[in-house]
Amino acid sequence: MKVTIFNGSPNKGDSLSKITSSVAERMRAEGAAVKEYLLYFMDIKGCIDCGITRPDDEFKELIDELTSSDIVIFACPVYRWNISGALSAFIEELHSYCKYDDDLADSLGGRKASAVMVAESEENIAGEALEHLTAFFDKFRMEYAGAFVMPFSDKEKTADSCKSEIENFIEMIMKR
């Protein structure tokens, strides 16, 4: 089983990274090959709907990983009720390429997609961000396999405080 995590956090080592590392470690223990991409640190600009669909080598690698994965996890902090800018830019650019490449759009269908989110406030504001992602999954006929959403968390406490929730999340997305 191949799993790819697209992490849209602008911060290395934050609470989201601690969670995605725990998810990856646990999935590897189950025999999955897991690869994580830190989108914020890549050259992804988002779509300007120019009608030119020439992905560079870096974006082609992301598309290849996406289309060859059994499970895809979109991870991001939630700011102001929405997904992070880096994850949004990735989705916009991917959507643009799919708009002009029917084979790519068709190739996304049927794979499992899920979300890992950390709300960066005391309020659980992830609902609208999750709706944004599930609309994307629906558009490309990806099977929504569930989400792991953690309201505001201290990165030092994250790994210890949510072990059982991570276990439940992994069981849910791997068994579906």
ABEGO torsion letter per residue (X at the ends): XBBBBBBABABBGBAAAAAAAAAAAAAAAAGBBBBBBBAAABBBAEBAGAGBBBBBAAAAAAAAAAAABABBBBBBBBBGGBBBAAAAAAAAAAAAAAAABAAAAAAABGBBBBBBBBBABABBAAAAAAAAAAAAAAAAGBBBAEBBBBBBBBAAAAAAAAAAAAAAAAAAAAAX
